[in-house]
Amino acid sequence: MRTTIIVIGVIIVILLLTVFPAISSYNSMVNKDETVKSAWAQVENVYQRRLDLIPNLVNTVKGAANFEQTTLTKVIEARAKATQVTVDPSKMTQESFQKFQEAQGQVSSSLSRLLVTVEQYPQLKATEGFMQLQSQLEGTENRITVERQRFNEIAQEYNSYIRKFPRNMFASMFGFQQKPYFTADKEAAKAPTVNF
């Protein structure tokens, strides 16, 4: 009888030593996963701010006589494509993340071309509305950079947490996957050509 009580006691202690850490690890993974989702929502928020500014910018630029329509069309098309690409934060894959990043990169590229083209229109650059929009776009681009960096830091913390032993076993059992990171655009590796 006494041996049975000791065996049951040992089994209970072993269960407690394995169940409580598993519960604690699971809850920590849930918290970190939610933090990643929150950071992703903020990234989407600042990208949406930029997409919301584009129609105002296009309308302001349209008013300039003889403005290059192809430049405006590319901005509008890039914006339309970017609104169609979404990433589900609970099922982030490298492929969906890459598509999102490429679509946003096209928006950045077309906006850059638009702003360079505007340089040829001093009367447009001098208007208060355009100057305010340009300032808001610059501020939004800075916010995007900050939020992307913050997302990468939070994703790195989450990824490190779920990959460490023994949590990696629990993460695998409960379906916690690594989150992708924002990376530099492919064109960023190329040095710009400067001709004088």
Secondary structure, 3 states (H helix, E strand, C coil): CHHHHHHHHHHHHHHHHHHHHHHHHHHHHHHHHHHHHHHHHHHHHHHHHHHHHHHHHHHHHHCCCCCCHHHHHHHHHHHHHHHHCCCCHHHCCHHHHHHHHHHHHHHHHHHHHHHHHHCCCHHHHCCHHHHHHHHHHHHHHHHHHHHHHHHHHHHHHHHHHHHCCCHHHHHHHHCCCCCCCCCCCHHHHCCCCCCC
